[in-house]
Structure formats: C-alpha cells, structure tokens
Amino acid sequence: MNDVILHAFDWRYTDIADNAEKIAGLGYGAVLIPPPFYSDESGKEWWQRYQPKDYRILRSFLGNKADLEKTIAALHRNGVSVYADIVFNHMANEDRPDRLHFPGTAELERYKQERAAFEKDRLYGSLDDALFSPGDFNKGG
C-alpha cells in the first residue's frame, strides 16, 4: 500500500467517489475526509464541519450518510483507505436559549418533522432526545 494520504479538505463526498480510481492511480494509499457529523447542510464555509450539531447524524454540505458510504466503498474498491478528521470537543456555537443542549430544541423538532430523512442519516441512538445536556459540561469559570 502506498503511504501517502490525500487530505480531501472540504471535498464533497460525491467528488471523492467520482475520483476514487484517479486518486488510487496517482499513488495515494488513503484519503482523509472532513468531519462527517451533522452540520448546516447549506453551510459552504469549511469551519461548519468543525461545529457539528449532533454526533449521531452523518449529514453536512459535503453530503449525507449514503454519499459517505458510497465514497468509502469506491475508495476501498480501489485499494484506498479512509480516515475521518473528527474533533470531539467541538460543537455548534449557536445563539439560542438552550445553549447546553445538543442538539437544541429547534433541531429536535426538525428531527420529528423530517423523521424519515434523518433516520436515513442516523449513525446511532435515538433522535427523540438531546445527546448532551447541561450536566455533561463543566461549570463556567
């Protein structure tokens, strides 16, 4: 295996999948993808991926869970490993009254309204409740 990693910084998943054969042909042995966790789907800015709203969902401007699965499969078919850039101490800094609930009440309501779509992108756990609440954080100061 080649030991050079392509850092596909902010590449859409479909672009990576479409170029999997070329990536392998250029000698890359692995691809580092941006954080795949749920962030603003219309957020084009790269830093959006580093402020996830929920660790249970794979969805962002770069694609959804199905897109990511296709990308991983395409790379693996071409002998290329995949690594995900994940930073677990980053979460969305949203201006809302329930700042220490992740996701917030607005997102939880959206999950209910669009249940089938969010279930397709769910990685684990129940989307009926917040993943984190104030008791999961240290007191300020």
PLY file of the C-alpha trace (Angstrom):
ply
format ascii 1.0
element vertex 141
property float x
property float y
property float z
element edge 140
property int vertex1
property int vertex2
end_header
0.00 0.00 0.00
1.16 3.50 -0.75
1.73 5.54 2.39
0.74 8.95 1.04
-2.54 10.43 2.31
-4.66 12.79 0.25
-6.19 15.42 2.53
-9.51 15.94 0.74
-10.11 19.14 2.68
-13.72 20.20 2.21
-14.27 17.98 -0.86
-17.84 16.87 -1.39
-18.24 13.11 -0.92
-19.54 12.59 -4.45
-16.43 14.32 -5.85
-14.19 11.97 -3.87
-16.18 8.92 -5.01
-16.15 10.05 -8.65
-12.37 10.41 -8.48
-11.56 7.27 -6.45
-9.86 5.48 -9.34
-7.82 8.57 -10.22
-6.84 9.07 -6.56
-5.56 5.49 -6.41
-3.85 5.86 -9.78
-1.94 8.88 -8.55
-0.47 6.73 -5.80
-2.48 7.74 -2.76
-2.95 4.97 -0.22
-5.51 6.81 1.89
-7.85 9.78 1.93
-8.52 12.00 4.95
-12.08 13.30 4.79
-13.52 16.28 6.71
-15.63 15.65 9.82
-18.80 13.88 8.66
-21.08 14.78 11.58
-24.28 16.79 11.19
-23.68 20.44 10.42
-25.53 23.06 8.41
-26.34 21.49 5.03
-26.25 24.90 3.34
-23.10 25.98 5.21
-20.43 26.21 2.50
-17.77 27.51 4.89
-15.17 24.87 5.81
-15.43 25.61 9.53
-19.06 24.49 9.53
-17.83 20.88 9.53
-15.89 21.60 12.73
-19.02 22.77 14.57
-21.34 19.77 14.45
-24.87 19.96 15.80
-25.16 16.23 16.56
-22.69 13.34 16.60
-25.45 10.81 15.84
-26.11 12.03 12.29
-23.92 11.99 9.18
-25.04 14.99 7.14
-23.45 18.27 6.03
-22.87 20.46 2.99
-20.46 17.75 1.79
-23.14 15.06 1.65
-25.17 12.63 3.70
-24.68 9.15 5.13
-25.45 7.39 1.82
-22.98 9.65 -0.03
-20.32 8.87 2.56
-20.97 5.12 2.34
-20.64 5.26 -1.47
-17.41 7.23 -1.16
-15.88 4.78 1.28
-16.92 1.84 -0.91
-15.46 3.47 -4.05
-12.15 4.17 -2.32
-11.96 0.68 -0.84
-12.68 -0.88 -4.27
-9.59 0.98 -5.47
-7.42 -0.10 -2.55
-7.53 3.27 -0.80
-8.07 3.54 2.96
-10.27 6.24 4.51
-9.67 8.31 7.64
-12.14 10.83 9.06
-11.00 14.05 10.68
-13.02 14.16 13.90
-12.68 16.64 16.74
-14.93 15.55 19.59
-14.62 18.68 21.70
-16.12 20.93 19.02
-19.86 21.59 18.78
-22.01 24.23 17.14
-21.85 27.60 18.82
-25.45 28.57 18.27
-27.17 31.63 19.71
-30.19 30.04 21.38
-31.65 29.84 24.91
-30.83 26.13 25.38
-27.09 26.52 24.62
-26.05 23.47 26.65
-28.46 21.05 24.99
-27.10 19.41 21.86
-28.85 19.36 19.63
-31.15 22.17 20.68
-34.93 22.07 20.77
-35.24 23.50 17.25
-33.14 20.66 15.83
-35.04 18.04 17.82
-38.28 19.42 16.39
-36.79 19.27 12.91
-35.91 15.60 13.51
-39.60 14.94 14.29
-40.81 16.86 11.23
-38.34 15.13 8.90
-38.06 11.80 10.72
-37.61 9.53 7.68
-34.82 11.67 6.21
-32.95 11.99 9.50
-33.33 8.27 10.23
-31.53 7.55 6.94
-28.61 9.70 8.08
-28.63 8.45 11.70
-25.49 6.68 12.84
-26.68 5.53 16.28
-29.01 6.35 19.18
-32.46 7.86 19.47
-33.14 11.21 17.85
-36.03 11.92 20.22
-33.82 13.39 22.94
-30.78 15.63 23.15
-27.45 13.83 23.14
-25.92 16.28 25.64
-27.47 18.40 28.39
-26.08 20.87 30.97
-24.95 18.04 33.28
-22.48 16.92 30.60
-20.48 20.15 30.81
-18.23 21.72 33.43
-19.46 24.86 35.13
-18.11 28.09 33.65
-15.02 29.66 35.22
0 1
1 2
2 3
3 4
4 5
5 6
6 7
7 8
8 9
9 10
10 11
11 12
12 13
13 14
14 15
15 16
16 17
17 18
18 19
19 20
20 21
21 22
22 23
23 24
24 25
25 26
26 27
27 28
28 29
29 30
30 31
31 32
32 33
33 34
34 35
35 36
36 37
37 38
38 39
39 40
40 41
41 42
42 43
43 44
44 45
45 46
46 47
47 48
48 49
49 50
50 51
51 52
52 53
53 54
54 55
55 56
56 57
57 58
58 59
59 60
60 61
61 62
62 63
63 64
64 65
65 66
66 67
67 68
68 69
69 70
70 71
71 72
72 73
73 74
74 75
75 76
76 77
77 78
78 79
79 80
80 81
81 82
82 83
83 84
84 85
85 86
86 87
87 88
88 89
89 90
90 91
91 92
92 93
93 94
94 95
95 96
96 97
97 98
98 99
99 100
100 101
101 102
102 103
103 104
104 105
105 106
106 107
107 108
108 109
109 110
110 111
111 112
112 113
113 114
114 115
115 116
116 117
117 118
118 119
119 120
120 121
121 122
122 123
123 124
124 125
125 126
126 127
127 128
128 129
129 130
130 131
131 132
132 133
133 134
134 135
135 136
136 137
137 138
138 139
139 140
